[in-house]
């Protein structure tokens, strides 16, 4: 592979993280029941159960997309490959 700027063949190819997307999902019925039971137990134990039993917050899933990038070692030019 040749650099389009200087014509050198001293080129490295790397995978670079281009972007990320985070999807957030709610608690659902089980999470709401858990939080209600947690609140009722907290009232009965004067809040001491909240030190151990944590609140359901839902789930997050993050996906990343990568792209190939060439980097010329002589002139420092970089360009993407498809």
DOVO-198216 format. One record per residue (C-alpha): residue number from 0; chain; z, y, x. Coordinates in steps of 0.5 Angstrom, whole numbers, plus 500, padded with zeros to 3 digits. Layout:
N
nr->NUM; kette->A; zz->Z; yy->Y; xx->X
...
This chain:
82
nr->0; kette->A; zz->500; yy->500; xx->500
nr->1; kette->A; zz->498; yy->507; xx->503
nr->2; kette->A; zz->502; yy->514; xx->501
nr->3; kette->A; zz->497; yy->518; xx->497
nr->4; kette->A; zz->499; yy->524; xx->501
nr->5; kette->A; zz->499; yy->522; xx->509
nr->6; kette->A; zz->495; yy->516; xx->508
nr->7; kette->A; zz->501; yy->512; xx->512
nr->8; kette->A; zz->502; yy->505; xx->511
nr->9; kette->A; zz->510; yy->505; xx->512
nr->10; kette->A; zz->512; yy->505; xx->505
nr->11; kette->A; zz->518; yy->502; xx->502
nr->12; kette->A; zz->519; yy->500; xx->494
nr->13; kette->A; zz->525; yy->501; xx->491
nr->14; kette->A; zz->528; yy->499; xx->484
nr->15; kette->A; zz->531; yy->506; xx->481
nr->16; kette->A; zz->535; yy->506; xx->475
nr->17; kette->A; zz->531; yy->511; xx->470
nr->18; kette->A; zz->535; yy->512; xx->464
nr->19; kette->A; zz->541; yy->509; xx->460
nr->20; kette->A; zz->542; yy->508; xx->452
nr->21; kette->A; zz->549; yy->507; xx->449
nr->22; kette->A; zz->549; yy->504; xx->442
nr->23; kette->A; zz->556; yy->505; xx->439
nr->24; kette->A; zz->558; yy->500; xx->433
nr->25; kette->A; zz->564; yy->501; xx->428
nr->26; kette->A; zz->570; yy->497; xx->427
nr->27; kette->A; zz->567; yy->493; xx->421
nr->28; kette->A; zz->572; yy->490; xx->416
nr->29; kette->A; zz->576; yy->486; xx->421
nr->30; kette->A; zz->577; yy->492; xx->425
nr->31; kette->A; zz->580; yy->496; xx->419
nr->32; kette->A; zz->584; yy->490; xx->416
nr->33; kette->A; zz->587; yy->490; xx->423
nr->34; kette->A; zz->588; yy->497; xx->424
nr->35; kette->A; zz->592; yy->497; xx->417
nr->36; kette->A; zz->596; yy->491; xx->419
nr->37; kette->A; zz->598; yy->495; xx->425
nr->38; kette->A; zz->600; yy->501; xx->421
nr->39; kette->A; zz->604; yy->497; xx->416
nr->40; kette->A; zz->608; yy->494; xx->422
nr->41; kette->A; zz->609; yy->500; xx->426
nr->42; kette->A; zz->612; yy->503; xx->420
nr->43; kette->A; zz->617; yy->497; xx->419
nr->44; kette->A; zz->619; yy->497; xx->427
nr->45; kette->A; zz->619; yy->505; xx->427
nr->46; kette->A; zz->613; yy->505; xx->432
nr->47; kette->A; zz->615; yy->500; xx->437
nr->48; kette->A; zz->610; yy->495; xx->435
nr->49; kette->A; zz->605; yy->501; xx->437
nr->50; kette->A; zz->607; yy->500; xx->445
nr->51; kette->A; zz->604; yy->493; xx->444
nr->52; kette->A; zz->599; yy->492; xx->439
nr->53; kette->A; zz->593; yy->497; xx->440
nr->54; kette->A; zz->588; yy->500; xx->435
nr->55; kette->A; zz->581; yy->497; xx->434
nr->56; kette->A; zz->576; yy->502; xx->436
nr->57; kette->A; zz->569; yy->499; xx->436
nr->58; kette->A; zz->564; yy->496; xx->441
nr->59; kette->A; zz->559; yy->500; xx->445
nr->60; kette->A; zz->553; yy->497; xx->449
nr->61; kette->A; zz->549; yy->500; xx->454
nr->62; kette->A; zz->542; yy->498; xx->456
nr->63; kette->A; zz->539; yy->501; xx->463
nr->64; kette->A; zz->532; yy->501; xx->464
nr->65; kette->A; zz->529; yy->501; xx->471
nr->66; kette->A; zz->523; yy->503; xx->474
nr->67; kette->A; zz->519; yy->502; xx->481
nr->68; kette->A; zz->519; yy->508; xx->486
nr->69; kette->A; zz->515; yy->508; xx->493
nr->70; kette->A; zz->518; yy->512; xx->498
nr->71; kette->A; zz->514; yy->514; xx->504
nr->72; kette->A; zz->518; yy->513; xx->511
nr->73; kette->A; zz->514; yy->518; xx->515
nr->74; kette->A; zz->513; yy->524; xx->510
nr->75; kette->A; zz->518; yy->523; xx->505
nr->76; kette->A; zz->513; yy->523; xx->499
nr->77; kette->A; zz->515; yy->519; xx->493
nr->78; kette->A; zz->511; yy->516; xx->487
nr->79; kette->A; zz->512; yy->511; xx->481
nr->80; kette->A; zz->509; yy->505; xx->480
nr->81; kette->A; zz->507; yy->502; xx->473
